[in-house]
Amino acid sequence: MRSLTDKIPKMEAELQAAEPVKVELQQAHSDAQNLVLSLCYKLDIVIIECSFNFKTV
């Protein structure tokens, strides 16, 4: 039982040390999602412009 109580503070410290990594990963995930949305938006504009140009030719 004592070894368990000795491990708890160490595990808590490891969790706290991992928090900045978690936050950074969340930010990277958000950035990636925004990039994909931006690319999809730009591609959609290109497709619309191409189809518009094709119809007017």
Beta strands, then each sheet from edge to edge (+ up, - down):
end
